[in-house]
Amino acid sequence: MFPAKEGNVGKKDIGLKSYLQNTARYADLWNCAVFRGRQVVKAENLQEITPVRSKSDREAVLERTGDLVMKQNYNGQRFVIFAPENQEEIDYGMPVRIMLQEALEYDRQIKEIRRKNKRICQEMCEKSGCEQQTAFYKDSGEYLYKVRKEDYLCPVMTLVVYWGEEEWRGAKNLHEMFNIDGMDSFMRKELKRMVPEYPLHFLDISKFEHFEYFRTDLSPLLELYHRRNNKDDFMKYINTNRRSRDMDEESWYVLGQMTGSKAIKSIIMQKNRGERSNRSMGNVIDDWMNEGREEGREEGREEGRARGKAEFIIALLEEYGAVSKELKLKIMKQMDLQILDKWFKLAVHTRNVDEFVQQSQIER
């Protein structure tokens, strides 16, 4: 129903990153996708940190950038780093990609520990003499590598969020990337035992079904995205589910970016018009779906409703391909709301523009 447009991948990625910078949504995504609705990640304890992870030595510089990284403060000291990876296309090397990014984060933490220990030890020496090194570093290993036994790493977790059209055919753990089918059973078993599996934390939006776990606008947004290829189901959800009407404008913008839907963009344009700027998205959708139409309104209001309905019909037809200027003009000139209601239903159920023209009996 809503095919992605070429060249729109970057915009979708940026839109999702911006959308998930809201800590309530960020926490909600993790709690639902990984923890099955349990409120493990707390929005009030989240803080965004740099997504860039790098490592350099004399021969090479290595850098990886994640989509969005946040740390969660825990008891004022400890935190877990969460890093959603928005993914539209299948990356067949995803387990290695995530493993490398997480390893770079652990390497960054080790470097930070070493810098902190060197600074503290130097300050102790300046105050009380260099004999304080033996009080700070308990053995030669701590002194040599500048990491003490009492130092700890903060755990890192990465969630891969896949919203692609095709079924994910890539590996979801490191073992699936090995070619071990030709080995004898003992060797296969030993390799799997000795080499960590490194499984992905993976959310396939098209297959996820437990939307009741969500507490934010992610629930109606992802439910609508889940229905993007079934126009009847999509419209039925909007028509019957109150949460879609209460969904905020930013969520509608992101949904429009993710689906590339002209119909959704038209709804947003209708909301942003001056005469409707003070109305909620729910009110606009109600008008466009022609629910609860009030009688006896002034003629100008009726014309405005007809214009909005006509624009939505055109937007629905454009999901199937180009709509001629002549056909657009004839639809826009129609002011009879009953006829527009009939055309709207045809536009929802039709399979192409020609079929709509034939059933609507509009002369080209």
Secondary structure in CASP SS format (residue, H / E / C, confidence):
PFRMAT SS
TARGET T0000
AUTHOR 0000-0000-0000
METHOD secondary structure of the structure
MODEL  1
M C 1.00
F C 1.00
P C 1.00
A C 1.00
K C 1.00
E C 1.00
G C 1.00
N C 1.00
V H 1.00
G H 1.00
K H 1.00
K H 1.00
D H 1.00
I H 1.00
G H 1.00
L H 1.00
K H 1.00
S H 1.00
Y H 1.00
L H 1.00
Q C 1.00
N C 1.00
T H 1.00
A H 1.00
R H 1.00
Y H 1.00
A H 1.00
D H 1.00
L H 1.00
W H 1.00
N H 1.00
C H 1.00
A H 1.00
V C 1.00
F C 1.00
R C 1.00
G C 1.00
R C 1.00
Q C 1.00
V C 1.00
V C 1.00
K C 1.00
A H 1.00
E H 1.00
N H 1.00
L E 1.00
Q E 1.00
E E 1.00
I E 1.00
T C 1.00
P C 1.00
V E 1.00
R E 1.00
S E 1.00
K E 1.00
S E 1.00
D C 1.00
R C 1.00
E C 1.00
A C 1.00
V E 1.00
L E 1.00
E E 1.00
R E 1.00
T E 1.00
G C 1.00
D C 1.00
L C 1.00
V E 1.00
M E 1.00
K E 1.00
Q E 1.00
N E 1.00
Y E 1.00
N C 1.00
G C 1.00
Q C 1.00
R E 1.00
F E 1.00
V E 1.00
I E 1.00
F E 1.00
A E 1.00
P E 1.00
E E 1.00
N E 1.00
Q E 1.00
E C 1.00
E C 1.00
I C 1.00
D C 1.00
Y C 1.00
G C 1.00
M H 1.00
P H 1.00
V H 1.00
R H 1.00
I H 1.00
M H 1.00
L H 1.00
Q H 1.00
E H 1.00
A H 1.00
L H 1.00
E H 1.00
Y H 1.00
D H 1.00
R H 1.00
Q H 1.00
I H 1.00
K H 1.00
E H 1.00
I H 1.00
R H 1.00
R H 1.00
K H 1.00
N H 1.00
K H 1.00
R H 1.00
I H 1.00
C H 1.00
Q H 1.00
E H 1.00
M H 1.00
C H 1.00
E H 1.00
K H 1.00
S H 1.00
G C 1.00
C C 1.00
E C 1.00
Q H 1.00
Q H 1.00
T H 1.00
A H 1.00
F H 1.00
Y C 1.00
K C 1.00
D C 1.00
S H 1.00
G H 1.00
E H 1.00
Y H 1.00
L H 1.00
Y H 1.00
K C 1.00
V C 1.00
R C 1.00
K C 1.00
E C 1.00
D C 1.00
Y C 1.00
L C 1.00
C C 1.00
P C 1.00
V E 1.00
M E 1.00
T E 1.00
L E 1.00
V E 1.00
V E 1.00
Y E 1.00
W C 1.00
G C 1.00
E C 1.00
E C 1.00
E C 1.00
W C 1.00
R C 1.00
G C 1.00
A C 1.00
K C 1.00
N C 1.00
L H 1.00
H H 1.00
E H 1.00
M H 1.00
F C 1.00
N C 1.00
I C 1.00
D C 1.00
G C 1.00
M C 1.00
D C 1.00
S H 1.00
F H 1.00
M H 1.00
R H 1.00
K H 1.00
E H 1.00
L H 1.00
K H 1.00
R H 1.00
M H 1.00
V C 1.00
P C 1.00
E C 1.00
Y C 1.00
P C 1.00
L C 1.00
H E 1.00
F E 1.00
L E 1.00
D E 1.00
I C 1.00
S C 1.00
K C 1.00
F C 1.00
E C 1.00
H C 1.00
F H 1.00
E H 1.00
Y H 1.00
F C 1.00
R C 1.00
T C 1.00
D C 1.00
L H 1.00
S H 1.00
P H 1.00
L H 1.00
L H 1.00
E H 1.00
L H 1.00
Y H 1.00
H H 1.00
R C 1.00
R C 1.00
N C 1.00
N C 1.00
K H 1.00
D H 1.00
D H 1.00
F H 1.00
M H 1.00
K H 1.00
Y H 1.00
I H 1.00
N H 1.00
T H 1.00
N C 1.00
R H 1.00
R H 1.00
S H 1.00
R H 1.00
D H 1.00
M C 1.00
D C 1.00
E H 1.00
E H 1.00
S H 1.00
W H 1.00
Y H 1.00
V H 1.00
L H 1.00
G H 1.00
Q H 1.00
M H 1.00
T H 1.00
G C 1.00
S C 1.00
K H 1.00
A H 1.00
I H 1.00
K H 1.00
S H 1.00
I H 1.00
I H 1.00
M H 1.00
Q H 1.00
K H 1.00
N H 1.00
R C 1.00
G H 1.00
E H 1.00
R H 1.00
S C 1.00
N C 1.00
R C 1.00
S C 1.00
M H 1.00
G H 1.00
N H 1.00
V H 1.00
I H 1.00
D H 1.00
D H 1.00
W H 1.00
M C 1.00
N C 1.00
E C 1.00
G C 1.00
R C 1.00
E C 1.00
E C 1.00
G C 1.00
R C 1.00
E C 1.00
E H 1.00
G H 1.00
R H 1.00
E H 1.00
E H 1.00
G H 1.00
R H 1.00
A H 1.00
R H 1.00
G H 1.00
K H 1.00
A H 1.00
E H 1.00
F H 1.00
I H 1.00
I H 1.00
A H 1.00
L H 1.00
L H 1.00
E C 1.00
E C 1.00
Y C 1.00
G C 1.00
A C 1.00
V C 1.00
S C 1.00
K H 1.00
E H 1.00
L H 1.00
K H 1.00
L H 1.00
K H 1.00
I H 1.00
M H 1.00
K H 1.00
Q C 1.00
M C 1.00
D C 1.00
L H 1.00
Q H 1.00
I H 1.00
L H 1.00
D H 1.00
K H 1.00
W H 1.00
F H 1.00
K H 1.00
L H 1.00
A H 1.00
V H 1.00
H H 1.00
T C 1.00
R C 1.00
N C 1.00
V H 1.00
D H 1.00
E H 1.00
F H 1.00
V H 1.00
Q H 1.00
Q H 1.00
S H 1.00
Q C 1.00
I C 1.00
E C 1.00
R C 1.00
END
